Amino acid sequence: MNNRQQTLLITGGAGFIGSNFIDYFTKQYPDTQILNIDKLTYAGNLDNLREVDQRPNYRFLQGDIGDKAWITSIFEEYDISGVINFAAESHVDRSIEDSQAFVESNVLGTLTLLDAAKKDWEEKGELDIRRFHQISTDEVYGSLGEVGSFSETTPYNPRNPYSASKASANFFVKSFGYTYGMDVVISSSSNNYGPRQHQEKLIPTIISHALEGKQIPIYGDGGNVRDWLYVDDHCRAIDLIYHKGHTLESYNVGGGNEQTNKDMAAQICSLLDEFVPEYRQPYSISSYRDLIKFTEDRKGHDRRYSVDDRKIKQELGWKPAVDFHEGLKKTMEWYVSEWKNKQTL
Ligand SMILES: Cc1cn([C@H]2C[C@H](O)[C@@H](COP(=O)(O)OP(=O)(O)O[C@H]3O[C@H](CO)[C@@H](O)[C@H](O)[C@H]3O)O2)c(=O)[nH]c1=O
């Protein structure tokens, strides 16, 4: 790769959404050079990129967005045409145990990256045309009761350390737009699902525990609601927002599939009963549903997220394309096949 070719910088591309996005983007735009930088924490996995690795428009470097000297050297070495910042500590339960890493990666890391981009693009006289796209979350808006949805004008009300760190990062991103005239945009999506999601999240937990005959932990009464978005639909939304979204704007991205956690667990167990009934035999259960166990609740557990995404639909013409049951089936098949591969190793 010629380093001075214009290059789109993707951070955190070894994680779940980042790796799916790179897979999508390198195929969609074969003439755009992608540089993926990732610290490779516990949640980053280069296996997620094994199919992408050989593509001529892709390159990977290991490093931390919060390492000022290193991130500055990236902007010196490459002609970075834009940044999409996926890099983040993302797991709510971990943030409740210890929030330090969340402030370091999500707040200070984002700030260091913004600063490096700002300095480089200012020197080039292109601060207002090279874009910084922050990947954010619907959790910044807080928690809902049974009715209503978050729109882009809903005031931020983060209620756990993870969402507080993401909200804080968004404020910094916006502030660089207002203060320095930097071209910034933010997307806030609902819960993603699909292949390559880390084991710690709800859907991979349900599938892996079921296959291993372990109890499937559902926090509290299981009535908490999340809006599920298939990761490929999210990738198309990011593409549109990065290329066509208006500067200084935020865009919500939702799946339109609100599910309680207990319904989600029951649906996945039914799919597993249908497709891989044989794996339940050693555990003497008649359905994987028998493994569902209501456990102690998450502290401060947000009750319901619901996303009003009319803005991206109306302004940018996006809509989700993957049917929820199809998406769930594809996801289940991917995890079952990964699990089978591990058994034969
Ligand atoms: C891991 C786990 C989770 N849960 C519950 C907690 C939540 O109500 C729901 C989903 O939990 P999680 O998969 O951890 O995801 P959640 O806390 O909603 O946050 C996700 O979705 C957010 C977007 O809404 C992202 O910003 C976060 O990075 C992502 O982790 O399932 C359980 O009941 N049992 C579990 O074992």
The ligand as an SDF file (V2000), in Angstrom:
LIG
                    3D

 36 38  0  0  0  0  0  0  0  0999 V2000
  -25.1820  -10.6980   29.1670 C   0  0  0  0  0  0  0  0  0  0  0  0
  -26.6040  -10.7520   29.6650 C   0  0  0  0  0  0  0  0  0  0  0  0
  -27.4820   -9.7010   29.4600 C   0  0  0  0  0  0  0  0  0  0  0  0
  -28.7520   -9.7550   29.9270 N   0  0  0  0  0  0  0  0  0  0  0  0
  -29.6570   -8.6160   29.6430 C   0  0  0  0  0  0  0  0  0  0  0  0
  -29.1610   -7.2340   29.9890 C   0  0  0  0  0  0  0  0  0  0  0  0
  -29.8230   -6.3780   28.9170 C   0  0  0  0  0  0  0  0  0  0  0  0
  -31.1460   -6.0450   29.3310 O   0  0  0  0  0  0  0  0  0  0  0  0
  -29.9140   -7.2850   27.7020 C   0  0  0  0  0  0  0  0  0  0  0  0
  -28.8030   -7.1080   26.7040 C   0  0  0  0  0  0  0  0  0  0  0  0
  -27.5910   -7.1140   27.4380 O   0  0  0  0  0  0  0  0  0  0  0  0
  -26.1990   -6.8980   26.7110 P   0  0  0  0  0  0  0  0  0  0  0  0
  -26.0630   -7.9180   25.6190 O   0  0  0  0  0  0  0  0  0  0  0  0
  -25.1500   -6.8760   27.7530 O   0  0  0  0  0  0  0  0  0  0  0  0
  -26.3770   -5.4900   25.9940 O   0  0  0  0  0  0  0  0  0  0  0  0
  -26.8270   -4.0410   26.5820 P   0  0  0  0  0  0  0  0  0  0  0  0
  -26.4860   -3.9060   27.9890 O   0  0  0  0  0  0  0  0  0  0  0  0
  -28.2260   -3.7860   26.1630 O   0  0  0  0  0  0  0  0  0  0  0  0
  -25.8320   -3.1370   25.7200 O   0  0  0  0  0  0  0  0  0  0  0  0
  -25.5590   -3.4170   24.3340 C   0  0  0  0  0  0  0  0  0  0  0  0
  -26.3250   -2.5820   23.5120 O   0  0  0  0  0  0  0  0  0  0  0  0
  -25.9880   -1.2110   23.5150 C   0  0  0  0  0  0  0  0  0  0  0  0
  -26.9220   -0.5200   22.5570 C   0  0  0  0  0  0  0  0  0  0  0  0
  -28.1940   -0.4600   23.1330 O   0  0  0  0  0  0  0  0  0  0  0  0
  -24.5180   -1.0330   23.1600 C   0  0  0  0  0  0  0  0  0  0  0  0
  -24.1770    0.3230   23.2570 O   0  0  0  0  0  0  0  0  0  0  0  0
  -23.6580   -1.8390   24.1270 C   0  0  0  0  0  0  0  0  0  0  0  0
  -22.2930   -1.7180   23.8030 O   0  0  0  0  0  0  0  0  0  0  0  0
  -24.0770   -3.2850   24.0560 C   0  0  0  0  0  0  0  0  0  0  0  0
  -23.3170   -4.0450   24.9800 O   0  0  0  0  0  0  0  0  0  0  0  0
  -29.8490   -8.6140   28.2300 O   0  0  0  0  0  0  0  0  0  0  0  0
  -29.2370  -10.8660   30.5950 C   0  0  0  0  0  0  0  0  0  0  0  0
  -30.4070  -10.9270   31.0070 O   0  0  0  0  0  0  0  0  0  0  0  0
  -28.3680  -11.9170   30.7900 N   0  0  0  0  0  0  0  0  0  0  0  0
  -27.0710  -11.9000   30.3630 C   0  0  0  0  0  0  0  0  0  0  0  0
  -26.3360  -12.8920   30.5860 O   0  0  0  0  0  0  0  0  0  0  0  0
  1  2  1  0
  2  3  2  0
  2 35  1  0
  3  4  1  0
  4  5  1  0
  4 32  1  0
  5  6  1  0
  5 31  1  0
  6  7  1  0
  7  8  1  0
  7  9  1  0
  9 10  1  0
  9 31  1  0
 10 11  1  0
 11 12  1  0
 12 13  2  0
 12 14  1  0
 12 15  1  0
 15 16  1  0
 16 17  2  0
 16 18  1  0
 16 19  1  0
 19 20  1  0
 20 21  1  0
 20 29  1  0
 21 22  1  0
 22 23  1  0
 22 25  1  0
 23 24  1  0
 25 26  1  0
 25 27  1  0
 27 28  1  0
 27 29  1  0
 29 30  1  0
 32 33  2  0
 32 34  1  0
 34 35  1  0
 35 36  2  0
M  END
$$$$
